[in-house]
């Protein structure tokens, strides 16, 4: 999870998080809690598997609703080729070891991609 924390700290340094001192640390802690909850919701839906089709899409949508509710950008976890294996392995890691880190990494990377994409668009304007 160190990579995920470093990435959020980089986001802070780039101005995405504007508070300083304890407020910034508190905000990072809150963001980590939101990410943990989004990962939990995502995994729970895929684990319960309530539908014949579309459980992964529903889980990603629910995770995005959690993220956006707390002011973070929704993400797109690309489920194709090597990413599909990484995504399935992340879910299996939770099933086998209750280790959310691989899924948290995917979510954090998705947020960083969205923020970087938004920054690129702003720079082009």
N, C-alpha and C positions, 0 to 999 in steps of 0.2 A: 504494500500500500504506500510505500515511500514515494514511488514514482508518481502516484496520483496526488499526494500531498504537495510534492515539488511542483507539479503542473498547476495546482491551484495557487501556490505561492507566486509562480510566474505570472499567472493571470492578475494577481494583486499588484505585482510590480509593473505590469503593463497598464494599470489604471482601471481594470475591470472592477476591482474592489477599491474604493476610494478612501475608506476610513483608515486611521492610523492607530497604533498602540493596541490596547486591549480590545477595542471595538473591532478591529480587523481580525484579531485572533478569535474573538467570539463569533464573528461572521463566518470565518473558515470552519469553525466547529459546527455551526448550524448547517452550513452547506454540506459538510460531511454527513450529518444526521439525515439530511434530505436525500443525499445520494444513497445512503444505507436503506432508507425507507423505500425509495424507488426500486432498488435492487430486490428488496424483500417482496414488494408487490409483484414485480415482474416474475420472480421465481415462483411465487405462490400460485399465480394463474397458470403458469406452464406446468407446475406440479399437479395441481388439481385437474387440469385438462378438461374444462367443462364443455367444450364444443367438439364436434367431429372435425371441423376444419377451422383454421384461423386463430388457434390459441396463442401462437407466438406473436402474431400481429396485435391481438387484443392485449397481450402482456406488454408489448412495447408501447402501445397507445396509453395504457394505464400508467406506466412508468413516466411517460411524457406528461401526462396530466399532473402527476405529483411534482415533477420538476418545474413545470410552468406555474403551478399554483404557488410555489415558493420563489418565483422570480428567476429561475434558471431556464436557459433555453432548452426546448425539446430537442431530441436528437434523432438521428437515423442510424441505427445499427445495421450496417450493410450485411445482409445474409446471403452471401454469394461466395463461391469457391473457398479459399482458405479462411475467410471470415466466418463462414458457416461452421466449419470445424471448430474454430476458436469459440464461437458462440455456444455451440452444443457442448463443448468441453467445459465451458464456464458453468453452464447449468448442471452438468454432471458432477462437477466439483462440489457444488452446493449439495446435491443429493447424497454424495458419498461421504463428504467430510465437513459439511456445513461451513465451507470456506467460500465466502462471497467475493473475495479479492479479484478473481479473474472477471467476474461480471461487473464489479465496481470499476475496474480498469477500462472495460469497454464503454461504460457509461461516461466516465470521466473523459476518455478520449473523444467521445462523441460531442460532449459539451465544448471541449477545447477546439475541435474542428469547426463547430458552429460559430464560436466566438471569433476564431481566426478568419473564417469566411466573411463574417460581418465586418471585421476590421478592414479586410481587403476591399470590400465594396465601398466602405466609407473613404478609404484612401484614394480610390479611383474617381470619386465625385469631385 
